[in-house]
Amino acid sequence: MGNLKLTSSDFEDGGEIPRECGYKNGNKVPPLTISGIPEGTKSLALVMDDPDAMGAVGKVWVHWTVWDIDPTIAEIGENLRDVLREGITDFGKVGYGGPAPPDKRHTYVFKLYALDCKVLPCIGGKATKPEVETAMEGYIIEQAILKGTYAP
């Protein structure tokens, strides 16, 4: 593993995601800081999902998919939402869909990917997580993970 790192000023790795970031409590994107971008990175991609939803709804719930992020961007947050290429969430909407556990505390996983291509091939404007993951195959240089929890 290299030096790529994803952190947030709103919560520590494994810590509690703030209430206002929840889907029904403001749906605010937590600020995400990117550091240690490896040499040769031409773009970044980000996926946020909830593997704990498997027990409640029978699948990993997709909360956010972003791609073709400029690698010179050091922080992703509310201020950049209008310039990000965002995909469809499992809420059926494009963009960020904050935590919304239906039953108990869930762990949400933010996965950051450093890619050696500028624009992901074969990705339209309303892509899904599987489409983005398929398009990233063969282009991933490095990845970083940040986890946060959220309770109903």
N, C-alpha and C positions, 0 to 999 in steps of 0.2 A: 504494500500500500504506500502511496506517495504522501504528498503534503496537502492535497485538496481538503478543504475544511468548510463545513456549513454550520453556522452558529446563529443564534438569535439573541437580541438584547432583551426580548420579552420573556424568555424561559431558557433554562439550562438543558443540556441533553438529558433526556429522561425525566425532566421536570414538568410541571403543570402549565399547559397552554392557557393564557389569560381568557377569561369569560367572554370578553368582547370579540374574540377571534372565532367564537362558536357560530355556527350557521344561523341559529335562532337568536343570537345575542349581539348582533352587530355585523357579523361576517367580515371582520377586519383582518386583512392579511398581516400576520406577524412579520416584523422586519427580519429578513434573513441576510446574513453577512457571508460573503464568499471570500475565501482567501486560499493561498497556495495553489493557484491555477497552474497546471503543468504546462511546460513549454510545448508548443505545437497546437494548443487549444484554439479552435476557430469559432466555437460556439458552446453554449451550455444548455442543458435541458434539466427540468425539475419535475418530479412526480411526488405528490402527496397522497397517501392512501391509508386505509384502516384495515389491517389484516385481522383485527379482533372482530370485525363485523361478520366474519365467516360464521361464527356461532349464532349470531342474531338474525342475519339475513341470507346466509348461505353463500356469500362471496366476499372477496376483498373489495371494499367500497372505495371508489376513486373520488378524491376530493379536489384534486388540482393537477393539471398537466400543462407544462409550459415548455416551449422549445425555441430554438434559434435566438437564445439570449446572448447578447453581446458580452464576450468575456472580459471587457474592460469595466463592466458594471460590478461594483463592489457590494451593493446591497439591493435586494429586491424587497419591495414593500408597496404600500398603498400608492405612493407617489409615482410608481412605474406601471401601474396596471393598464393604463391606456396605450402603452407601447409594447406590451408583451404579446406574444402569440400564444393564446390559451386554448386548450381543448375542452371537450365536453366532459362534465362530471357525471357521476351516477345520480345526481339530482336532476339531470336532464338539461343543465344550463351550461353555457360557456363561461369559464372563469373560475375563480376561487369559490369553493364551497367548504366552509369551516367545519370543525368537528361537530358531530351531532349523534353521539352514541345513544341508541334506543333503549339500552338496558342497564349498563354499568360503566365503570371507568374503562376507556379504551386507550391503547397506545397508537399514536399516529406517526407515520414514518415519512419523512421528507428525504427523498433521494436526489442528489445532485450529480449530474453526469458531465464530465469534460469530454467534448467531442472534437475530432480532427476534421470536421466538415463545417462549412459556414451555414448552409441551409440544408435541413434534412430533406432527402429526396422523397417524393411521393406523398407529401403531407399537405392536405388542404387546410382550409381555414377552420374547420370544425372537426378536428381529429379527435380520436379517442386514445386512451392510454395504450391499448394494444397496438394501435397503428403507429404511435410514436415509438414504442419499444421495438417494434419490428424495424422501423426506419433507422433506429440507432445501431442496430446490429452491425458489427464490423467497424464502427466509428468511435467506440468508447475508449478513451485513453485512461481515464480514472474516474472513480466515483466516491462520494462521501455521503454519510447518513447522519441525520439529526432526528431524534425521537422526542415526542412530547406526549403527555397524557391529558385526558379531558374526561370529566364525569358529567352525567346529565344533571 
